[in-house]
Amino acid sequence: MAEIINLRRARKEKARAERAAKGEANRVAFGRTKLERLATEKAKTRVKTRLDGHFLTKATDHESD
């Protein structure tokens, strides 16, 4: 014989599990300290500056083409 379940309770448990999974994903994506964010921004700036330094002409000249 099949087990009897409360559908309302099952829906609520499923919704809780989905919210928990979404929360975990958000903590991974956005749960960084200010120092980590600043370090990432500084690294991006350093890479962009180095790349721009390798152009023969200014990067703004390339944008107008």
C-alpha positions in Angstrom: 0.0 0.0 0.0 1.2 3.5 -0.8 2.3 5.9 1.9 -0.1 8.8 2.5 1.4 12.2 2.4 0.1 15.7 3.1 0.4 17.5 -0.3 0.4 21.0 1.4 3.3 20.0 3.6 5.2 18.4 0.6 4.8 21.6 -1.4 6.0 23.7 1.5 9.0 21.4 2.0 9.9 21.6 -1.7 9.6 25.4 -1.6 11.9 25.6 1.4 14.5 23.3 -0.3 14.4 25.5 -3.4 14.8 28.7 -1.4 17.7 27.1 0.5 19.4 26.1 -2.7 19.0 29.6 -4.2 20.3 31.1 -1.0 23.4 28.9 -1.1 24.0 29.9 -4.7 23.7 33.6 -3.7 26.0 33.2 -0.8 28.6 31.8 -3.1 28.1 34.5 -5.8 27.7 37.6 -3.6 29.0 36.6 -0.2 32.4 38.1 -0.6 34.2 40.5 1.7 35.0 44.1 0.8 38.7 43.2 0.6 37.9 40.4 -1.9 35.8 42.6 -4.0 38.5 45.3 -4.0 41.2 42.8 -4.9 39.2 41.5 -7.8 38.6 45.1 -9.0 42.2 46.0 -8.7 43.2 42.9 -10.7 40.8 43.7 -13.4 42.1 47.3 -13.6 45.7 46.0 -13.7 44.9 43.6 -16.6 43.1 46.3 -18.5 45.9 48.8 -18.1 48.5 46.2 -19.2 46.4 45.4 -22.3 45.9 49.0 -23.2 49.7 49.5 -22.9 50.2 47.0 -25.7 48.2 49.0 -28.2 50.2 50.9 -30.8 47.6 53.7 -30.7 45.2 54.9 -28.0 42.2 52.5 -27.3 39.9 55.4 -28.0 41.2 55.6 -31.6 40.1 51.9 -32.1 36.6 52.6 -30.8 35.8 55.2 -33.4 36.5 52.8 -36.3 
